[in-house]
Amino acid sequence: MNAALKSGLLVVLSAGLCGFVFLSGRKTEEKGNMAKLVGVDFEVFGRVQGVFFRKYTQKKAEELSLKGWCMNTDQSTVTGRVEGEKSKVEMMKDWLRKTGSPQSAIDKAEFKNEQEITEISFPNFSIRR
Ligand SMILES: *[C@@H]1O[C@H](CO)[C@@H](O)[C@H](O)[C@H]1NC(C)=O
């Protein structure tokens, strides 16, 4: 191999290495940004009052580090809001749709006003009434 070819090869290799370092740096950064915050309002229908639904909702929300609130309505539903990391909010939505408290029987859960947010509006997950 002649000298010119050797140094050419070296340049290509170091450029490649720099690119790799740059890209892996970016990937880590993107991962950090992926902890996107969202907020969503919910309402759960079915046998959800008198079955410790709010208490279990609070427990699940705390487990997922979500903030917000829930309460009974006069229409025999439970409404509320959750805010937090998008993936955790998705888990909470699934739980509200399918699991609930042991004695509950969920007909459906509705979600409204789902939005990306820049900061959490609540200090905890509270039961309002
Ligand atoms: C949760 O936050 C609310 C304010 O939104 C406050 O009134 C309540 O005392 C807090 N509860 C706990 C257990 O810290």
The ligand as a MOL file (V3000), in Angstrom:
LIG
                    3D

  0  0  0     0  0            999 V3000
M  V30 BEGIN CTAB
M  V30 COUNTS 14 14 0 0 0
M  V30 BEGIN ATOM
M  V30 1 C -52.2830 16.7120 47.0170 0
M  V30 2 O -52.3330 17.9570 46.3850 0
M  V30 3 C -53.4840 18.7300 46.7290 0
M  V30 4 C -53.4370 19.9940 45.9090 0
M  V30 5 O -53.7440 19.6940 44.5540 0
M  V30 6 C -53.5020 19.0100 48.2080 0
M  V30 7 O -54.6820 19.7060 48.5280 0
M  V30 8 C -53.4470 17.7050 48.9790 0
M  V30 9 O -53.3290 17.9460 50.3380 0
M  V30 10 C -52.2790 16.8520 48.5230 0
M  V30 11 N -52.3650 15.5700 49.1580 0
M  V30 12 C -51.3110 14.9660 49.6930 0
M  V30 13 C -51.5610 13.6220 50.2590 0
M  V30 14 O -50.2060 15.4680 49.7090 0
M  V30 END ATOM
M  V30 BEGIN BOND
M  V30 1 1 1 2
M  V30 2 1 1 10
M  V30 3 1 2 3
M  V30 4 1 3 4
M  V30 5 1 3 6
M  V30 6 1 4 5
M  V30 7 1 6 7
M  V30 8 1 6 8
M  V30 9 1 8 9
M  V30 10 1 8 10
M  V30 11 1 10 11
M  V30 12 1 11 12
M  V30 13 1 12 13
M  V30 14 2 12 14
M  V30 END BOND
M  V30 END CTAB
M  END
